[in-house]
Amino acid sequence: MSERALLLDLDDTLVIEEPAAVAAFAATALWAATQRDLDPGVLAPTARHRARELWYATPAHAWCQRIGVS
């Protein structure tokens, strides 16, 4: 039987969220630029900004704020 693990990280405990999120959006934008004619330097921050707007608009965000989770 193979080893299995579940890693949970809540709010910068193990992985600092900001640099990880920036890197994830940048890597995804670089990949997208191989598929379409677009500027990954524009796509990454624009997509991240929009994702944040969408997150703030959800009912889950208000609940997370109340319990102290970002």
Secondary structure, 3 states (H helix, E strand, C coil): CCCCCCCCCCCCCCCCHHHHHHHHHHHHHHHHHHHCCCCHHHHHHHHHHHHHHHHHCCHHHHHHHHHCCC
